[in-house]
């Protein structure tokens, strides 16, 4: 199992709507709108890194109102 944080920038005023839509995507554990340089932070998981990448590109980045994403896989050192 691979988990990651997905940091998302949105169009002005769209963070709450983006977080609500993303929270319903299978594999998303948590989606919250926040303040700071990013507008939404998502915790997601998938069986493989490839599946995680497909989820981000095919599902998350397709949500209306997103301008940029940054995916940060969780590592255990």
C-alpha positions in Angstrom: 0.0 0.0 0.0 1.3 3.4 -1.0 0.1 6.6 0.7 0.7 10.2 -0.3 -0.3 13.8 0.5 -1.5 15.7 -2.5 -1.1 19.5 -2.2 -3.6 21.4 -4.3 -3.8 25.0 -5.5 -7.3 26.1 -6.7 -8.9 29.0 -8.4 -10.0 31.7 -5.9 -13.1 30.7 -3.9 -13.1 27.1 -5.1 -11.2 25.3 -2.3 -14.3 24.0 -0.4 -16.0 22.7 -3.5 -12.8 21.0 -4.7 -12.2 19.4 -1.3 -15.8 18.1 -1.3 -15.5 16.5 -4.8 -12.1 15.0 -4.1 -13.3 13.5 -0.8 -15.6 11.2 -2.8 -12.9 9.7 -5.0 -12.1 6.1 -4.2 -8.7 5.9 -2.5 -8.9 9.3 -0.9 -8.7 9.1 2.9 -9.1 12.8 3.7 -9.5 16.0 1.8 -9.5 19.3 3.7 -9.3 22.9 2.6 -6.5 24.8 4.4 -4.8 28.2 4.4 -1.3 29.0 3.2 0.4 28.4 -0.2 -1.9 25.4 -0.9 -5.7 25.5 -0.7 -6.5 21.8 -0.3 -4.5 18.9 1.2 -5.5 15.4 0.4 -4.3 12.1 2.0 -4.7 9.2 -0.5 -3.7 5.6 -0.9 -3.4 3.0 -3.6 -2.0 -0.5 -4.0 1.0 0.7 -6.1 2.8 3.9 -7.1 1.4 3.5 -10.6 -2.2 3.3 -9.4 -1.6 6.3 -7.2 -0.3 8.2 -10.2 -3.3 7.2 -12.3 -5.6 8.3 -9.6 -4.0 11.7 -9.4 -3.9 12.3 -13.2 -7.2 10.7 -14.1 -9.4 11.6 -11.2 -7.9 14.4 -8.9 -6.5 16.7 -11.6 -9.8 16.5 -13.6 -11.7 18.2 -10.8 -13.0 21.6 -11.9 -11.2 24.5 -10.2 -7.8 22.9 -9.7 -4.8 24.9 -11.0 -1.9 22.9 -9.7 -1.1 19.7 -7.7 2.0 18.4 -6.0 2.0 14.7 -4.9 4.2 13.8 -1.9 4.5 10.0 -1.3 4.8 9.0 2.3 8.1 7.2 3.1 9.1 5.3 6.2 12.8 5.7 6.8 
